Amino acid sequence: MDEKPITMILEGSTMKVNQQTYNFCGSLGPSSYFDLNCSGKAEQSAIRFISKSGTWIKGEQTLSCVSL
């Protein structure tokens, strides 16, 4: 499998991923939620990020993040 690295930058209350900027929508327990437009229900956001483990989840895609 040919995997290409994805750049993800947390900056203030935004997450930048491949030229897209996602807004922080809230957090529940260890999970932080980000979306282009927050709906008011954090758990329905496009991206779930668990900073302690570096787990990044978007739809069916789950990635492991490492600090650079």
Residue, then its C-alpha position, 0 to 999 in steps of 0.5 A: m500500500d502506497e501511503k502518503p503523509i498528511t500534514m495536520i496543524l493544530e493552531g489555536s481553535t483550528m485544525k489545518v489538513n491538506q489546505q482545508t481549515y476545520n473549526f473546533c466544535g467541542s470536546l467530549g472526554p478525550s476526543s476533540y471534534f472539528d468540522l468546516n461548519c459546526s452543527g452544534k452537536a460536536e459528536q457529528s463533526a467531520i473529524r474526531f481527534i484524540s490528542k493523547s493517542g494521536t488518533w485522527i478519525k474522519g469518516e471511515q478513515t483512521l490515522s495515527c499522528v506523530s509530532l514533527 
